[in-house]
Amino acid sequence: MGGRFFSELDRRVGWLLEAAAFTSSLLVVGLMLFLVLARYVFGWSVVGLLELIMLFGMWLYMLGALIASRRNEHLVVDFVELQITDDRIKLMHKALVSLITFVICLFFVVLAYRMLAWGLRRPQSTPGMGIPLWLPQASIMLAAVGCSCYSLRDLLKAVAGLCGVGCGSRQLKEEH
């Protein structure tokens, strides 16, 4: 029951992340196209449009990082992992890498929280459109929390594999 719940939750969160990233992509491309047309075809100078593009671009980058983390498609250096032939040692290596990633993500959460809290205590905004700076900072906070959750998921899977609960060497072989 618990596995089914988390699987359904992951599916829904994944859909939401991809929809938000798609919307951000459309907004970035559409606003950039409008900016180019306005500036070079019509000779208009639209104040603050770059600020809006950067806001949606920031959300797009952070959502992309979160989607990559969810799919386990982020960049990895797997030289050591490829040299390991024993399945148990591979699982131990995966658990160690997952633990290190989780600790780094927690550090990222602390830094993102401090930045967002500072931005809310001392509100600042962009000069052209007056967009509050906590809006792009919130995307960093979301990515930090989300990546931490996914790194915890990876850590728990690796530990479960080591304990022989739920996943084992068969799942490890399926992933590679």
C-alpha positions, -999 to +999 in steps of 0.1 A: +000+000+000+028+025+009+047+017-022+016+023-043+010+056-026+045+069-032+045+056-068+012+075-075+026+106-056+058+105-077+038+102-109+016+132-100+045+153-089+064+144-120+035+155-142+033+188-123+070+194-126+070+187-163+040+209-169+056+237-150+088+233-169+070+232-202+051+264-193+083+281-182+099+270-215+071+285-235+072+317-216+109+321-220+108+314-257+077+335-263+090+365-244+124+363-260+107+362-294+085+391-285+116+410-272+135+405-304+105+414-326+098+445-305+133+457-305+145+450-340+113+449-361+091+475-344+118+496-327+102+494-293+121+493-261+101+472-236+113+480-201+118+451-177+111+423-202+145+408-197+138+407-159+106+386-166+125+363-190+152+358-164+126+350-138+110+323-159+145+311-170+154+307-133+123+286-127+130+266-158+166+258-147+156+248-112+126+227-124+150+210-149+174+201-121+145+187-101+132+167-130+167+153-137+170+144-100+136+127-100+145+106-131+180+099-118+194+114-150+217+140-135+254+141-144+275+114-127+311+104-128+309+066-128+345+056-134+348+039-100+314+023-103+323+008-137+354-008-122+334-026-095+322-061-104+308-074-071+271-066-068+273-061-030+302-037-033+283-018-061+253-014-037+277-002-010+292+023-034+257+034-045+247+039-008+279+059-001+273+081-031+237+086-022+246+095+014+271+121+002+246+135-022+220+137+005+243+155+029+253+180+002+216+185-007+208+193+030+236+219+030+220+233-002+186+235+016+202+254+045+219+279+021+187+283+000+166+288+032+190+314+045+190+332+011+152+331+009+147+342+045+171+371+040+153+381+008+119+381+027+133+401+056+150+427+034+127+428+003+143+439-029+129+441-064+141+444-099+145+480-112+124+477-144+093+458-134+096+457-096+096+419-095+103+408-059+137+390-058+123+363-035+104+349-066+135+335-083+150+326-049+119+305-042+128+284-073+162+277-057+145+267-025+121+243-043+150+227-062+169+223-029+141+207-011+130+185-040+166+173-048+170+165-011+138+144-011+150+125-043+185+120-028+169+106+003+148+083-019+180+071-036+197+066-002+168+045+011+167+024-021+204+017-018+202+008+019+172-014+012+192-031-016+221-037+009+197-052+034+180-073+007+146-057+013+126-048-018+155-045-042+186-065-047+213-071-073+186-078-099+173-042-097+208-029-098+215-048-131+182-035-145+192+001-139+225-003-158 
